[in-house]
Every structure is written in C-alpha cells, then in structure tokens.
C-alpha cells in the first residue's frame, strides 16, 4: 500500500510538473514575442531568449519544490511517513533534488558563458552583410571562446592530457559520491555575486516602480493628444519663423541651421507620437485597461505592501546577524532566528493549512522574478553610466532580449539567498516538526514521559530534521555569505531610493517607450497595419 501511495503521489507530482512547464513555456513565448522587434526578429535569438527565460523561471521554482519535498516526508505530529521512514529512501529523494540543482545550475553556467554569448555575436555578425560566413565563424570563435586557443596550446602537451584525464576521473568520482558539491557551490557563488549586483540594481527598483505605476496609472489619452497637438503647432511656428529669415535669399547662419534641424527632428517625433496616440485611443486594450483601473490600484497596493514586508523582514534578518553572529569571520551566519521575523512567522503560521505556506513561498519566488523583469524594462540595460539597450514593446532588439535573459539567469541565482534571508528557518527546514520526549509532571508520574512536537530548528537532532539542499549551496564559504550580507544592506538602500524616485515621478504616458527620437519612420508600420 505504501508503494502504491508513493507511486500515485509521484504520478501526480510529474503531472503537475508537466503542467507548470507548459505554462512557463507559454508565458516565455508570449513575453518575448510581446517585446521583440518585428523588423529585427531572428529565429535563433528568439528560441535562445525563450529557452533562457524558461530556464530562469524553472530554476526559480526549484526552491519551493525543495522545501516541499523535505516537509512532505513527515506527518504534522513530527513522525516520518511510512515511505520516508527508511534513511535510504530519504537519501534517494534528497539526491534527486541535488541532481536537479546540479543540472539546472550547470545549464545556467552553460547559457551565461557559452550559449547566449555565441548567439549574441552570431547575430551581430549576421547584421553585417559584408562579412562572409568564414569570417563570421572566425569572429565568433575569437569573441566567445578566446580562452580556448590558450587551452588548446596547453592540451598539445601529452603529459597535460594525462593529468586532465586523471582530474576528470577524480571529478566524476567525487560527483558520484556527492563530494563535488563544494566545487559547484564555489562556481555558482562566484557567479551569484554578479547576480547580487543585478538584484540591487534592477530588482530593488522594480519592487518600487511596479506597484507605484499600477497605483498612479497612465495619463489620459485625450489630454496627451491635445498637449501633443499644441506642441506640434508650437514647433511648426518656430520652424516657419526660422524659414522666413531666408526668404530674401540670404543663407541661414550655422546656429539657425542647427536649430532648424533640431526642430524638424522634434516635429517628426511629435507627429509619430500623434499617430501612436490616435491608435491608442481607438485600441480596445486601452479601454479595457481603463475599466480595470480599480483592480490595478488594489494590485498596486498589494505589491507595495509585499515590498515593504520584504524590506522589513530583510532588515530584521540582517540586524539579527549583526547582533547575534560571530561577525565577518563567520560570514554573519546565524543558526535559527533570535529576532521576530514577520515573514518567517507568517510562513510557520500557515503550515497547518496545507498548502498555503508552499503557495506563499512560490509567490515570493515569482515575485522577485516579476519585479526584476519590471525593473529591467523600466531602466533598460546599462553598463555603468552607458545605456546599451532599451526594453520596449515590439521594438526590442534581439541583443537586448538576450541580455535581459542573461541578467534574469544571474538574478535567479541570487534569489535563493534573498529568500533565505527573508525566512531563514523556514527555507532551511520547511514545515518539518520533530518529537521531543518530556518528563511528565506530578508526584505520581515517576519516570513517565510524554511526546510533544516542535518546529525544526538548529537545536533539533540531525536524524529528525532534513535540511533543504539549497541551504547546502548557500553556506559552503563564509566569505560569500559576508558579501551577501552587505549586499542585503545595499538592496535595502537601493529600494528606498527607488521608492522615493518612483513617488516623485509623474504618471506614465499611455504610449510609454513606443516613440523615441532615434526610431525610424518605418518602425510605425507595425502599429499602423
């Protein structure tokens, strides 16, 4: 009966996983197609962007699955279920989750270091019609695999080949015994540092700009059209005024010619804005958006409350580490919680009502991904102070989409540590409980004892509580934990700054991002037809 129950639960789990996978792929396809430029679309870059975004979302969903599996092994009374009572069975499940982390994290490393750069430079070279295929391949090799040439020259030495073979055999043996976890953890933690910078830059801003944009809404289309018409009349009047200076045959001065050229460029942008505003006024989506305005306000209020809850929980967690940890030398690691963390307490309070706590941890994970996507869309892609690409509906270049997906992959790597900082005890043990034998009170009880249940924490016996596999990746090296600790403080500061900036900014235009000065007139064709 236990085997049949386990089999039915496995079939149900695989069915749910397949459904979630199909939903993720459908969402990725719609999202990429929504922002992809219709004029510069390319099959290889589109497929790469969709797959990379899907990998990011699937990886982000691994943490809730990890927490669910370790919690699902035990009954609410703290005893192991019949199928999980055997240590070997529990080990197989833990190994399966560990293999999942190995696989997905390895795919992320492959995407970030090889696949996405290769497709990026491949598309860059295809943009140049004067470059033949041979030179494309040569440039791709030099751009994405410049280190391969050095490696090949070293591999020419037969002694080195033997060393590599021995090392590879040792690595495979270590991985088979699960001793390769520190090596992979070090590689992932190193890459996660870049993800931490992306989280501080994009996720912190997205957590403020997304809810406030929903609350404030967009400007009135009719008012924008009237304002745009007045601007057009004003610019046309200035152009006519400059042109009257040369009616008698006298040439314009260089200053007037520059002003005339700037005004004509501004007039073209205003005319394109007018066409887009006219289309937006007739668009049914604009009317539906106006009808859903109360729902957007409620959703924005909910998002801002969630953002404030996350910030408070993160502040308390960092404060707890500052007060009760051994300091920098220990990576500010604290076992358990010494201060009341609202998010951690909320997750523990939802445990008795299955599956509210798992739904909440899944929502938290996806919330970080959604706000990160919102932050990247509103800020664009920057390299220090240089703006590389803009993320705009139907006008985003393939290179920008590839960068967006790469940034999301890096953000997902850091998301697990962020969620651990928000709810450390729950992320470490889930909803597990264990039995504790307590002596009976009373003069006639003698040596009698009774069992009581406690929530798993750092004081629990090792054989009574199973630690999530994600926790093993987070605390292998103290110096990474130290950097992440200070990164959390930087995240809080960045969020507060983004909140102030978002509050000070006015309402967005209904055609925000659709019209820019560097757009060509041909880019309007996709809206007109």
Secondary structure, DSSP 8 states (H G I E B T S, - for coil): -HHHHHHHHHHHHHHHHHHHHHHHHHHHHHHHHHHB-SSS--HHHHHHHHHHHHHHHHHHTHHHHHHHHHHHTB-TTS-B-GGGSSHHHHHHHHHHHHHHHHHHHHHHHHIIIIIHHHHHHHHHHHT-TTS-HHHHHHHHHHHH-HHHHHHHHHHTSHHHHHHHHHHHHHHHHHHHTT-THHHHHHHHHHHHHHHHHHIIIIIHHHHHHHHHHHHH-B--HHHHHHHHHHHHHHHHHHHHHHHGGGTTS----HHHHHHHHHHHHHHHHHHHHHHHHHHHHH-HHHHHHHHTHHHHHHHHHHHHHHHHHHHHHHHHHHHHHHHHS--GGGTT--SS-SS--HHHHHHHHTTTSTTHHHHHHHHHHHHHHHHHHHHHHHH-EEETTEEEE---TTTB-HHHHHHHHHHHHHHHHHHHHHHHHHSHHHHHHTT-EEEEEEE--STT-TT-EEEEEEE--TTS-TTT----HHHHHHSS-HHHHHHHHHHHHHHHHHHHHHHHHHHHS--B-TTTTT--TT--GGGGHHHH-
